[in-house]
Amino acid sequence: METERDVEDLIAEAAAAPVDGWGFDWLAGRATEERPPWGYARLVADRMAHADAALDVDTGGGEVLAEVPRPPRLLTATEGWPPNVEVARRTLRRVGATVVAVTPGAPLPFRDASFDLVVSRHPVNTDWAETARVLRPGGTFLSQQIGPGTMREVSEAMLGPLPPATQRHPEQAVGAARAAGLTVVDLRRVTLRAVFHDVGAVVWFLRKVIWTVPDFTVDRYRPQLRALHGRITTEGPFVAHAQRFLIEAIHA
């Protein structure tokens, strides 16, 4: 049986671990999450192989883009979180991508019709009008997005019962895409099982995915973390569910 010190050690270790970039390697052996069946990285690689100029919005640490085997002639990425910008620049050197630091919510710093492909994995928000503006006629937007109520169980473990989610529904994305003049050609959605084997994994996840509990700090939520640790100890791994959807749209 774990001692009181073990609980605090788990929390302290996760609180001190780096969360730069958008990789989740720190969770290896401590948490797992199913992957969407459509294989987003493979889809991106396929689209990139046929593109001349491409943009990755909210690239994080550039993890997905760095794996593209045949990058286009012009490859650009944007990132709005300062700690990730330098990580992305280092990561994306091998594919010759330029990383542009941007202000979240500001217009994209590119001319009209600059790209024939725009991709984005888990964007904070999608500015559909700006996406349409920078796409060339016939260009493609491909994005894997976070669906409504994702990881709700984690949020409720800290915050208590929550009302039904009203944002991030795939139908809202479709409507916004169409309003911006894009034609949606593919829409898929999936619920994915996530398993946390210790409370440290939850702490690290909450520090990384900050919108799950926006005001999260260890000190503020220590009672809830200790309660969750007790739950894991007595009942086994903590299970949550992630919501994802894939949307692909064409600029007519």
Secondary structure, DSSP 4 states (H G I P E B T S, - for coil): ---HHHHHHHHHHHHHS---SS--GGGTTTEEE---TT-HHHHHHHHHHT-SEEEESS-TTSTTGGG-SS--SEEEEEE-SHHHHHHHHHHGGGGT-EEEE--TTSPPSS-TT-EEEEEEES-S---HHHHHHHEEEEEEEEEEEE-TTTTHHHHHHHH---PPP-S--HHHHHHHHHHTTEEEEEEEEEEEEEEESSHHHHHHHHHHSTTSSTT--TTTTHHHHHHHHHHHHHH-SEEEEEEEEEEEEEE-
